[in-house]
Amino acid sequence: MSTADMSLHEDLKRLQAEGLLGPDDTAGNHLDALTTQQPWYIRAMVGLGAWLASLLLIGFVASFSLVMDGGYAVVGTVLIIGAILVRRRSDNDFLVQCALACSLAGQALCAYGVAEALGHDHHEIFLGLALAMSVLLFFVYPDRIHRVIMVCLASGSLTGLLYAWEWNALIPVLGPLFAGALVLLQRNRPHLIAGPYAALSRPLTSGLMLSAFGVLLISTVYVLPELGVETLLYPRPWISTILFGALFFYTATPMVRSLAHPGHATAGAILYGLMALIVACSWAAPGLLLGLIVTILGAAHTNRTYIGAGLVFGVIFLATYFYGIELSMPAKSLTLVSAGTALLVSRWIILRLVQAPDQQETHHV
């Protein structure tokens, strides 16, 4: 049997037989404790059954909370505490999904119960409590998916509070703020992984990326005048474009420096000029810049998830922008055509710069 065909268990047994590994070695115990992972479709069915059973049980229990004051808050608190205890003690797929459903439902019941008991500005109290619980449970609840959801809920609650307080002018700043935090965390990812908060870094970055996507999609929402909405949902999107433009330059600068090798002194100036042109073409469509930033960030750190997320968001934003935002069709078409042309020209120049060193080495040889 070749070395490539040997399993990990066989490798450990051979090492133990040669006296290089003790019988009580933790690696061997860990492998013996591992169980065969079920196929994804079985796990999906288990998760669906867990959510259905949990929600039915929650609905049954919550119906009895109507008979007492603050019943929703009590039931919600009990569900949250129970979910935390179950998740800390078990990794079973069914229990993990049950705990996740109970935690989310418990937060909604607790926030609604407290807001109802106080009886003043229900929606603001609800959003404030949801924001506070999301931040707290991000650190307390030991589950990666739950932590990603908590970041998204916190950003959504913050956005809702800004609308409730009629601070709509700050909405264009939220997306660049989330994206800027994402870029900084990704740049310092090696230090975060090596530190005590390694388990928090990945959910936080994923949640920030999804939050930025969600906020930028608001900029494409078209509100009919017949609905009587007096305030804009996303006023002055050019503010986001300017902030994303600065972040775009910051994120792409290492790539530009690597391409502007000796012999191409003007390459950096040309690339920076094209980047400025892309920012100008995206003046009314800041989501295009966000998609580029996430894609470049993924390419710089060899993260295929970020590359795919940036490209998919770009497609979604283009669809919603073209059919949603309150602009004339010629203006939309001009934005998309000019931005697409600038991107294609940039791609052509980048490919030429990448191939130039190889051609020079071949010529010298």
Beta strands, then each sheet from edge to edge (+ up, - down):
end
